[in-house]
Amino acid sequence: MSSRAFHLRCLLLCSVLVAGLSLLSVRLISIQLWDRQTLAARASAAYDRTEVIPGLRGKVVDRHEEVLAKSIPVSTVMINRYHIEDPKLAAFALAHDKVSREEGWEALDPSARRRRVFAERSVIIDKLDRRVILERHLAHAIGLLARPLGMRREELRERIEGPGGKYFPIAKDIPEDVADDLRELIDRHWLQGFEFENSVKRWYTAPDLATHVVGYTSEVEKTDAAGDKVFRQVGVFGVEAAMEDYLAGRDGWRKHRRDARGMLMPGGDGSLCPPSHGLNVKLTLDTGVQAIIEEELDHALGEYQSKRGCVIVLDPANGEILGMVNRPHFNLNRKEGLSEGAMNYALQGIYEPGSTFKVVAATGALNERLVSPSTEVFCHHGVLREGKLRVPDHHPYGMLSVEGVLVKSSNIGAFKIARQLGAKRFYDYAAAFGFGQETGILLSGESAGIVRNTNNLIDFSRASYGYALNVTPLQVASAYGAIANGGELIRPSIVRSVIASDGSVIERFRPQVVRRVMKERVSRQMRDALTKVTEEGGTATRAVVEGFKVAGKTGTAKRVHWGRYQEGHYTVSFAGMMPAQDPAFVCLVVIDDPLTDKVKRYGGTIAAPTFARIAGRLATHLDLEPTEPIEEDTEEALAGTIEP
């Protein structure tokens, strides 16, 4: 080989070496300077763990801060098959179990104990078969954990060994204090394959009370900032849904590093982002009032053989709902009865109100000064006929005053008063009372009902006494609230305020006057007339409460089924207030389709006595001073005419 060829080959080899080393140097510089953070994150991903710290959902409390709903931290015990089926990891628990029984163990410091466990682990791995190590570890873990988990050993083994994939739960909804004890037990005995996931559980302290108001939550799958699937509690019904933005908390997290065996690495620089808890919501509800109306409605439905009904109690001065109960209902914790009882009848149950609607025509005519309470109306002795128009009455009345029309609940009298007012003004007053529109209460799913002027005389006549239209119980209660408070329609409210965990008020929901419906003079006249409804000769003598004057109106309407009225099937109601001249509360009782044959199925025979029982108990609960002398024998006060 010539000297020139040799030099060329050497130059080529050196060039290749220099180029290769240069590329390697560039790559090393790239790793150290540009890709360092990416590669470090990728390398640590196998060892870094992020533990979610749930943000607690805010509480729901009543007006006296009695807790109705709260979130409690719970944990789920998970099985990690990768760890529980690794003999090198399982040997740690067996080693600890052996050396912790040796003399002098208690005197060793943590570092010496750790070295002793590692040394014994090596011996166990060398001496015992893989299957023996796994079986002994499992038996040891079951013996330690079965009782704290509230299971039999056989049950716990079945759950661990059953089909569940590589990562699955064996115990859910474990209270926080129990979970802490379990974590400490697992760590102390070096048990492998048992991990914890933190979450929160919504708990209702009185799960059968005010179910349609409080509402409930459901777990919804979402994706967090890291792209992982997580479950969040979201309100789906009642106040839980309406106040979701206030109640919802924000989860935090804790990051730490574990070694290849899944054990916490000491000295690791973990990080923490604390959770943010939701705000508390204070309702207008009084749980004492709520308990009374729930008991009495259940009693009435049982006595009068009905499955559906509602009771609403509100403060007419500010529109606050003190109690609202619907039947059927459901259990908030177990969700039992949800399919049958999900409808909030007070807001969503539209019905023809019957005679409770007669206050619209009377109020309008009095407010427009077309009549006075004593103005007489001829009631045609039971039937009014004008061409195709026919208006029947339940009793043949002749001349009745405007007050008397309400006292006797005359359909003909109500129509003739409405006709003096005129159809346009009649429907305007119906709208002013809030009929045909949502009340605006902070609960979802409210119905507006149907009240419209069809320009048809027959429809107009029916509407004057509560047919040919649909309303909700809450609309009726609000309308009677306007009569009780001096003439103003106030938006019904269910939420009083939003409160931080330190007790400070974040937002206060104040009463909102929607409009003035009538002059104060007219509201007094209406209360006087409605008081006579409950006195001797009126249709609601069974609504009387000893020691008080009661004002109110009965309602009885045939039920509509598939577009046709059902003979012998009614919706009965009573809207009342007490004390009559300065009402502390308005209470509406609606009972749908009572099937009893013990009494006639009228508002005066079914809804009125239910009101009386409720109002008597409310007077005691609200500490109302009697306004009338208490008679020794009230039986005579219960006698009188009972009609729709």
C-alpha positions in Angstrom: 0.0 0.0 0.0 1.3 3.4 -0.9 2.0 6.0 1.8 -0.6 8.3 0.1 -3.4 5.7 0.3 -2.6 5.0 3.9 -2.8 8.7 4.8 -6.2 9.0 3.1 -7.6 6.0 5.0 -6.3 7.4 8.3 -7.9 10.8 7.5 -11.2 9.2 6.6 -11.2 7.2 9.8 -10.4 10.2 11.9 -13.1 12.2 10.1 -15.7 9.5 10.9 -14.6 9.4 14.6 -14.6 13.2 14.8 -18.1 13.4 13.2 -19.5 10.7 15.4 -18.1 12.2 18.6 -19.3 15.6 17.5 -22.9 14.3 17.0 -22.7 12.6 20.4 -21.5 15.8 22.0 -24.3 17.8 20.4 -26.8 15.2 21.7 -25.4 15.4 25.2 -25.5 19.2 25.1 -29.1 19.0 23.8 -30.1 16.6 26.6 -28.4 18.8 29.3 -29.7 22.1 28.0 -32.7 21.8 25.9 -34.4 18.5 26.6 -33.5 18.3 30.3 -36.9 19.3 31.7 -38.9 17.1 29.2 -36.8 14.0 29.8 -36.7 14.6 33.6 -40.5 14.8 33.6 -40.7 11.7 31.5 -38.3 9.8 33.8 -40.0 10.9 37.0 -43.5 10.2 35.7 -43.1 6.5 36.6 -42.3 7.5 40.2 -44.4 10.7 40.8 -47.9 10.2 42.3 -50.6 12.8 42.5 -53.2 12.3 45.2 -56.5 14.3 44.8 -57.6 16.2 47.9 -61.4 16.7 47.4 -62.8 20.1 47.8 -65.9 19.7 50.1 -69.2 20.8 48.7 -70.9 23.5 50.7 -73.6 22.7 53.3 -77.3 23.3 52.8 -78.9 24.6 56.1 -82.3 25.8 57.1 -83.1 29.3 58.4 -82.0 28.3 61.9 -78.7 26.7 60.5 -79.9 23.2 61.0 -77.8 21.1 58.5 -79.9 19.5 55.8 -77.0 18.4 53.4 -73.3 18.2 53.8 -70.3 16.5 52.2 -68.2 14.0 54.2 -64.7 12.9 53.1 -64.6 9.2 52.2 -62.1 6.8 50.8 -62.1 3.8 48.5 -59.7 0.9 49.1 -58.2 -0.2 45.8 -56.3 -3.4 44.9 -53.2 -2.9 42.7 -52.6 -6.4 41.3 -49.2 -5.4 40.0 -48.0 -4.9 43.5 -50.0 -7.6 45.4 -48.8 -10.2 42.9 -45.1 -9.2 43.0 -43.2 -11.5 45.4 -40.3 -9.0 45.7 -42.8 -6.5 47.2 -44.9 -9.0 49.1 -41.7 -10.2 50.9 -41.4 -6.8 52.7 -44.6 -7.5 54.7 -43.4 -11.0 55.6 -40.0 -9.7 56.6 -41.5 -7.0 58.8 -43.8 -9.5 60.5 -40.8 -11.7 61.4 -38.3 -9.1 62.5 -40.9 -7.1 64.5 -41.3 -10.0 66.8 -37.6 -10.3 67.6 -36.2 -9.1 70.9 -34.9 -5.6 70.8 -37.0 -4.5 67.9 -38.7 -1.7 69.9 -35.3 -0.2 70.8 -34.2 0.2 67.1 -34.5 3.6 65.4 -36.5 3.9 62.1 -33.3 3.6 60.0 -32.1 0.5 61.8 -35.6 -1.1 61.5 -35.6 -0.4 57.8 -32.2 -2.0 57.3 -33.3 -5.0 59.3 -36.5 -5.4 57.1 -34.5 -5.2 53.9 -32.0 -7.8 55.1 -34.7 -10.3 56.1 -36.5 -9.7 52.8 -33.5 -10.9 50.9 -33.4 -14.0 52.9 -37.1 -14.7 52.3 -36.8 -14.2 48.6 -33.9 -16.6 48.4 -35.5 -19.3 50.6 -39.2 -19.3 49.7 -41.1 -20.1 46.5 -42.8 -17.2 44.7 -46.3 -18.7 45.3 -45.6 -19.3 49.0 -44.6 -15.7 49.5 -47.7 -14.4 47.8 -50.1 -16.6 49.7 -48.5 -15.8 53.1 -48.6 -12.1 52.3 -52.3 -12.3 51.3 -53.2 -14.3 54.4 -51.3 -11.9 56.6 -53.0 -8.8 55.0 -56.5 -10.4 55.3 -55.9 -11.2 58.9 -55.0 -7.6 59.6 -57.6 -5.8 57.4 -60.8 -7.9 57.5 -62.1 -6.6 60.8 -61.3 -2.8 60.3 -63.0 -3.1 56.9 -66.1 -4.7 58.5 -65.8 -7.9 56.5 -65.3 -11.6 57.2 -62.0 -13.0 56.1 -63.6 -15.2 53.5 -65.5 -12.2 52.1 -62.4 -10.1 51.9 -60.4 -12.9 50.1 -63.2 -13.3 47.6 -63.1 -9.6 46.7 -59.3 -9.5 46.4 -59.1 -12.7 44.3 -62.3 -12.1 42.3 -62.3 -10.8 38.7 -61.6 -7.1 38.8 -58.8 -6.3 36.4 -55.4 -5.0 37.6 -56.8 -2.0 39.6 -60.2 -2.2 41.3 -62.0 -1.3 44.5 -62.8 -3.7 47.3 -64.4 -1.2 49.8 -66.1 2.1 49.1 -67.3 5.1 51.1 -65.0 4.5 54.1 -65.2 7.4 56.6 -62.2 9.5 56.9 -61.2 8.5 60.4 -61.5 4.8 59.5 -59.5 5.3 56.3 -56.7 7.1 58.3 -56.5 4.1 60.7 -56.3 1.7 57.7 -53.6 3.7 56.0 -51.6 3.7 59.2 -52.1 -0.1 59.6 -51.0 -0.8 56.1 -47.9 1.4 56.3 -46.9 0.1 59.7 -47.0 -3.6 58.5 -45.5 -2.9 55.1 -48.5 -4.4 53.3 -48.4 -4.3 49.5 -51.0 -3.7 46.8 -53.5 -1.7 48.9 -54.1 1.9 47.8 -56.6 4.6 48.6 -58.6 7.0 46.5 -60.1 10.0 48.2 -63.5 11.4 47.4 -66.5 13.0 49.1 -70.0 11.7 49.7 -73.1 13.9 49.9 -75.0 13.1 53.0 -78.5 14.3 53.9 -79.2 14.4 57.6 -83.0 14.0 57.2 -83.2 12.2 53.8 -87.0 12.1 53.8 -87.5 15.8 54.7 -88.1 18.5 52.1 -86.7 16.2 49.4 -88.0 18.3 46.4 -86.6 21.5 47.9 -83.1 20.3 49.0 -82.6 18.1 45.9 -79.6 15.8 45.4 -76.3 15.5 43.5 -74.9 12.9 41.1 -71.4 11.9 40.1 -70.4 13.2 36.7 -67.3 12.1 34.8 -65.1 15.0 33.8 -61.5 15.4 32.6 -59.1 17.4 34.7 -56.2 19.7 33.6 -53.9 16.7 33.3 -56.2 14.9 31.0 -57.2 12.3 33.6 -60.8 11.2 34.1 -62.2 12.3 37.4 -65.6 12.2 39.0 -67.3 15.3 40.4 -70.4 15.8 42.4 -72.8 18.0 40.5 -76.3 19.1 41.7 -79.0 17.8 39.4 -82.2 18.6 41.3 -83.6 21.1 43.8 -81.4 23.7 45.6 -78.4 21.4 44.9 -78.8 22.2 41.2 -80.1 25.8 41.4 -77.2 26.8 43.7 -74.5 24.7 42.0 -72.1 27.6 41.3 -72.1 28.5 45.0 -72.0 25.0 46.5 -69.4 23.4 44.3 -65.9 23.3 45.7 -62.5 23.0 43.9 -60.3 19.9 44.4 -56.7 20.2 45.5 -53.8 17.8 45.1 -50.8 16.5 46.8 -47.8 15.3 44.8 -45.1 12.9 46.2 -42.6 10.4 44.8 -42.6 6.6 45.3 -39.9 4.1 44.4 -40.3 1.1 42.0 -41.8 -0.8 44.9 -44.5 1.8 45.3 -43.2 2.9 48.6 -43.0 6.6 49.6 -39.5 7.9 49.0 -38.2 9.9 52.0 -36.8 13.3 51.4 -38.8 13.8 48.2 -39.8 17.3 47.3 -43.6 16.9 47.2 -45.9 19.8 46.5 -49.4 20.7 47.7 -52.3 22.6 46.4 -55.0 22.9 49.1 -58.6 22.4 48.1 -61.2 25.2 48.0 -64.4 24.3 49.8 -67.8 25.4 48.5 -70.0 28.0 50.1 -72.9 27.2 52.4 -76.5 27.9 51.4 -79.0 29.0 54.0 -82.6 28.3 53.0 -85.8 30.1 54.1 -87.2 26.7 55.3 -87.9 26.1 58.9 -87.4 22.4 59.6 -89.9 22.6 62.4 -92.6 23.9 60.0 -91.5 21.3 57.4 -91.8 18.4 59.8 -95.3 19.5 60.8 -96.6 19.8 57.2 -95.0 16.5 56.2 -96.6 14.7 59.1 -100.0 16.2 58.5 -100.0 15.7 54.7 -99.1 12.1 55.2 -101.9 11.8 57.7 -104.4 13.4 55.3 -103.4 11.3 52.3 -103.8 8.2 54.4 -107.1 9.2 55.8 -108.6 10.4 52.5 -107.0 7.7 50.4 -104.9 9.8 48.1 -101.4 9.4 46.6 -100.6 12.9 45.6 -100.7 16.3 47.2 -98.7 19.2 48.5 -98.7 21.8 51.3 -97.0 25.2 51.0 -96.4 27.5 53.9 -95.0 31.0 53.2 -94.5 34.2 55.1 -96.6 36.8 53.2 -94.6 39.7 54.4 -91.5 38.7 52.5 -92.4 35.7 50.3 -90.1 33.3 52.1 -91.1 29.7 51.9 -91.2 28.3 55.5 -92.2 24.8 54.3 -93.0 23.0 51.1 -93.9 19.3 50.9 -94.9 17.1 48.0 -96.1 13.6 47.8 -95.1 11.2 46.5 -91.4 11.8 47.4 -88.2 9.8 47.7 -85.2 9.2 49.9 -82.3 11.6 49.2 -79.5 9.2 50.4 -80.7 6.0 48.8 -82.7 7.5 46.0 -85.6 5.1 46.8 -88.9 6.1 45.1 -87.2 8.5 42.7 -89.0 7.3 39.6 -92.4 7.8 41.2 -91.7 10.9 43.3 -89.4 13.1 41.3 -92.0 15.6 40.3 -92.2 18.7 42.4 -96.0 19.0 42.5 -95.9 22.4 44.1 -94.1 23.9 41.1 -94.9 21.5 38.3 -98.3 20.1 39.1 -100.7 22.1 37.0 -104.4 21.7 37.9 -107.7 23.5 37.6 -108.0 25.3 41.0 -111.7 25.6 41.2 -113.2 28.1 43.7 -109.8 29.3 45.2 -109.6 31.2 41.9 -112.8 33.2 42.6 -110.7 35.8 44.5 -109.4 37.1 41.1 -112.8 38.4 40.0 -113.8 39.7 43.5 -110.4 41.5 43.9 -110.5 43.1 40.5 -114.1 44.4 40.9 -113.4 45.8 44.3 -110.1 47.4 43.2 -111.8 49.0 40.3 -114.6 50.2 42.6 -117.2 48.4 40.4 -118.7 46.8 43.6 -118.4 47.0 47.3 -118.4 44.0 49.7 -122.1 44.5 50.3 -123.1 44.9 46.6 -125.8 42.3 45.8 -125.6 39.8 43.0 -128.5 37.8 41.6 -127.5 34.1 41.4 -130.4 32.7 39.4 -131.4 30.1 41.9 -128.8 27.5 40.7 -128.5 27.8 36.9 -127.7 30.7 34.6 -128.7 30.2 31.0 -127.9 32.6 28.1 -128.1 31.0 24.7 -125.4 28.3 24.6 -123.9 29.6 27.9 -124.9 27.6 31.0 -123.4 28.2 34.4 -124.4 25.8 37.1 -124.2 26.3 40.9 -123.9 23.6 43.6 -126.8 25.2 45.5 -129.8 27.4 44.4 -128.9 30.9 45.6 -131.0 34.0 44.9 -129.4 37.3 46.0 -125.9 37.2 47.5 -123.6 40.1 48.4 -120.1 40.1 46.9 -118.9 38.8 50.3 -121.7 36.2 50.2 -120.6 35.0 46.8 -117.2 34.1 48.3 -118.8 32.7 51.5 -121.2 30.4 49.7 -118.7 29.9 46.8 -121.3 30.6 44.1 -120.1 29.9 40.5 -122.8 32.1 39.1 -122.0 35.0 41.4 -118.3 34.7 40.6 -119.1 34.9 36.8 -121.4 37.9 37.2 -118.8 39.8 39.2 -116.1 38.9 36.6 -118.5 40.0 33.8 -118.8 43.4 35.4 -115.0 43.6 35.4 -114.9 42.5 31.7 -112.8 39.7 30.2 -109.8 41.8 29.4 -109.5 43.3 32.9 -110.3 39.9 34.5 -107.3 38.2 32.7 -105.2 41.3 33.4 -105.8 40.8 37.2 -105.2 37.1 36.8 -101.8 38.0 35.3 -101.2 40.6 38.1 -101.7 37.8 40.6 -99.0 35.8 38.8 -101.1 33.2 37.1 -99.9 32.1 33.7 -96.2 32.9 34.4 -93.4 31.4 36.5 -93.0 32.8 40.0 -89.2 33.0 39.6 -88.4 30.9 42.6 -84.8 29.5 42.7 -85.8 26.0 41.8 -85.6 24.4 38.4 -88.5 22.9 36.3 -91.2 25.4 37.4 -94.3 25.4 35.2 -96.0 28.7 34.1 -99.4 27.1 33.9 -102.0 28.2 31.3 -104.2 31.2 31.7 -105.2 33.0 28.5 -108.0 35.0 27.1 -109.6 33.0 24.3 -112.2 35.7 23.6 -114.8 32.9 24.2 -117.6 33.7 26.6 -117.9 30.1 27.8 -114.2 29.9 28.5 -114.4 33.2 30.3 -117.3 32.0 32.5 -115.5 28.8 33.4 -112.3 30.7 34.2 -114.2 33.0 36.6 -114.7 30.1 39.0 -111.5 28.2 38.4 -112.0 26.0 35.3 -110.7 26.3 31.7 -107.2 27.2 33.0 -104.3 25.6 34.8 -102.3 26.9 37.7 -99.6 25.6 40.0 -100.0 25.4 43.8 -97.1 27.8 44.3 -98.9 30.4 42.1 -102.0 30.1 44.3 -100.0 30.4 47.5 -98.3 33.5 46.2 -101.6 35.1 45.1 -103.1 34.6 48.6 -99.9 36.0 50.0 -100.7 39.3 48.1 -104.1 39.3 49.8 -102.5 38.7 53.2 -99.7 41.3 53.0 -101.7 44.4 51.9 -101.8 43.9 48.2 -98.2 43.2 46.9 -97.2 40.2 44.9 -93.8 39.1 46.2 -91.6 36.7 44.4 -91.5 33.5 46.5 -88.0 32.8 47.8 -86.4 29.6 49.0 -82.8 30.8 49.6 -82.0 33.4 52.3 -78.2 33.8 51.9 -74.9 32.3 50.9 -72.4 32.0 53.7 -68.7 31.3 53.8 -67.2 28.7 56.1 -66.1 31.4 58.6 -69.7 32.6 58.9 -69.5 35.7 56.8 -72.4 36.4 54.5 -71.3 36.5 50.9 -74.7 37.2 49.3 -78.1 37.9 50.8 -81.3 37.3 48.8 -83.8 40.0 49.8 -87.5 40.1 49.1 -88.5 41.2 45.7 -91.9 42.9 45.1 -93.1 41.9 41.6 -96.0 44.4 41.5 -98.9 45.8 43.5 -102.0 43.8 42.7 -104.6 45.7 44.8 -105.0 48.6 47.1 -104.5 48.0 50.8 -108.2 48.8 51.3 -109.1 46.0 49.0 -106.8 43.5 50.7 -108.5 44.3 54.0 -111.9 43.8 52.4 -110.8 40.5 50.9 -109.5 39.2 54.2 -112.8 40.2 55.9 -114.7 38.3 53.2 -112.4 35.2 53.4 -112.8 35.2 57.2 -116.5 34.8 56.8 -115.8 31.8 54.6 -114.6 30.0 57.7 -117.4 31.1 60.0 -120.8 29.6 60.4 -122.6 29.3 57.1 -119.4 29.4 55.0 -117.9 26.5 53.1 -114.8 26.2 55.3 -116.0 25.9 58.9 -113.7 22.9 59.3 -110.7 25.2 58.8 -111.3 27.0 62.2 -108.5 27.0 64.7 -109.3 27.6 68.4 -108.1 31.0 69.5 -107.7 32.5 66.1 -109.7 33.9 63.2 -108.8 32.2 59.9 -109.3 33.6 56.5 -109.3 31.4 53.4 -111.1 29.8 50.5 -112.0 26.3 49.5 -111.5 24.8 46.1 -113.0 21.7 44.4 -112.5 20.9 40.8 -113.1 17.8 38.7 -109.9 16.1 37.5 -109.1 16.0 33.8 -107.8 12.7 32.4 -106.9 12.4 28.7 -108.9 15.6 27.9 -112.1 14.5 29.7 -113.4 15.2 33.2 -113.6 12.2 35.4 -116.8 11.8 37.3 -116.3 11.3 41.0 -112.6 12.3 40.8 -111.5 15.7 42.2 -108.6 17.9 43.2 -109.5 19.6 46.5 -107.8 22.5 48.1 -107.9 25.2 50.7 -105.8 28.4 50.7 -105.8 30.0 54.1 -104.1 32.6 56.3 -103.8 33.1 60.0 -104.4 35.3 62.1 -106.9 36.6 59.6 -106.3 40.4 59.9 -102.5 40.2 60.3 -101.4 36.9 58.8 -98.2 35.4 60.1 -98.4 32.7 57.4 -100.3 31.6 54.3 -100.9 27.9 53.9 -102.1 26.1 50.9 -103.3 22.5 51.0 -103.9 20.6 47.8 -105.0 16.9 47.8 -105.3 15.2 44.4 -107.9 12.6 43.7 -109.0 11.5 47.2 -111.0 8.3 47.0 -112.5 8.2 50.5 -116.2 7.5 51.0 -116.2 8.6 54.6 -116.9 12.3 53.7 -118.0 14.1 50.6 -115.0 15.0 48.4 -114.8 18.7 48.8 -112.2 21.2 49.7 -114.2 22.1 52.7 -114.4 18.5 54.0 -110.8 17.3 53.2 -108.4 20.2 52.6 -109.9 22.6 55.2 -109.6 20.2 58.2 -106.0 19.4 57.1 -105.3 23.1 57.1 -106.8 23.4 60.6 -104.5 20.7 62.0 -101.5 22.3 60.4 -102.4 25.8 61.4 -103.0 24.8 65.0 -99.5 23.2 65.3 -97.9 26.1 63.4 -99.4 28.6 65.9 -97.6 26.8 68.7 -94.4 26.4 66.8 -94.3 30.0 65.7 -95.4 31.1 69.2 -98.4 33.1 67.9 -100.6 34.9 70.5 -104.3 34.0 70.3 -106.5 36.7 68.9 -109.8 35.2 70.0 -111.2 33.9 73.3 -110.7 30.1 73.6 -114.0 28.3 74.0 -114.4 25.3 76.2 -116.5 23.5 73.6 -115.7 24.2 70.0 -118.0 21.5 68.5 -120.6 24.1 67.6 -118.0 26.2 65.7 -117.5 23.2 63.4 -121.1 23.1 62.3 -122.2 24.8 59.1 -122.5 24.5 55.4 -119.8 22.4 53.7 -119.6 23.0 50.0 -116.9 23.4 47.3 
